[in-house]
């Protein structure tokens, strides 16, 4: 029954609301009941004391006079007094009782006055005959058939003798009816409030649970290989933020799947092409289709293709080692300016072939960086190789090293050429990504060099970034920490 989050939310909220209203009913009825009892007790006390004072005025000159005789001697005055006291509240009955418990005179809650003959229980009379004023809620067996509130006031003679007692009584029926009406009213109001709360909770819960259900369905679609599903985003709350994050994850997974497929296609192409070339040349050599004087030439082509395969396998192994955490970096001081010079010189033939305009800028003759020499060499060589490869004929190529904040050096490689499209910029450092999808310019790469560079820089806790304008220029930059104080590198 409560397997779903929706059912749990609805049940929990309804239970809380029900308990809250139950407590509210108990508190309100308790307060009203206490107030009604206190008010009724005060009313009965005034009536009983008023009647007692009236009767005491008739006994001032008597001593131990029979209470019944006192009443009978002034019956008209007594009846008028009883009617006057009961007029304030028709729910009040006043009993004039002698010491034996016999009701000598009474006025009922219906306004009827006369003798009663009923007898008050003995246990009550034992207390009031001692001059004790009682305030109780009992049935007064023999007088009333239902429980009544009553307040007693002893009637004293002039010498202090208790000759009788006045009972002011009121039925609890009126109070019970009041409480019953009040409880029904609260219950009806509570039901309406609970209905409104149920609708509100349903709507709110549906807004929270709905996106979660969509995310659950999306996760199942992802598991099945479908990355096209998206969660509708509504509002600006935490659930909407979660939906946005989930959609972003779906976009990332979709791009990753595309890049993975592209990577597999690229690797398959890069493996199949040299292997086909090597196999064809070897078959032709063995079959004699290639004359002996051409063997050296074709063996050189075979060696080139084997080196291409070796580079591909080396890149794949490098990624595997980095992802597994097996590649350890040995950080040591080295001259980053000298490294940049040597790498730039190694591209002399390619630079001359494209007639590139070279610029090398360094803030100082020597700048001692602290990092893994081979890893940084791999990054800078790859950036320079790409810069030369994608520069336009006669374009500009610039390598610059400058101080940056926090005792760091910023290394930048700039070239003028095709640049990188704005849509590709956020993904150039992702694994398996290759912006040159046509493979028209880059015949040897597999789109792993920049991912490896980003992973190495992350391991050094440094930054690498790219700035580019399609059809104009491209600049790759990264930072390295320096040894000692800026301007004092030896």
Secondary structure, 3 states (H helix, E strand, C coil): CCCCHHHHHHHHHHHHHHHHHHHHHHHHHHHHHHHHHHHHHHHHHHHHHHHHHHHHHHHCCCCCCCHHHHHHHCHHHHHHHHHHHHCCCCCEEEEEEECCCEEEEEECCCCCEECCCCECCHHHHHHHCCCCCCEEEECCCCCCCCCEEEEEEEEECCCCCEEEEEEEEEECHHHHHHHHHHHHHHHHHHHHHHHHHHHHHHHHHHHHHHHHHHHHHHHHHHHCCCCCCCCCCCCCCHHHHHHHHHHHHHHHHHHHHHHHHHHHHHHHHHHHHHHHHHHHHHHHHHHCCCCHHHHHHHHHHHHHHHHHHHHHHHHHHHHHHHHHCCCCCCEEEEEHHHHHHHHHHHCHHHHHHHCCEEEEEECCCCCEEEEEHHHHHHHHHHHHHHHHHCECCCCEEEEEEEEECCCEEEEEEEEEECCCCHHHHCCCCCCCCCCCCCCCCCCCCCCCHHHHHHHHHHHCCCCEEEEEECCCEEEEEEEEEECCCCCCCC
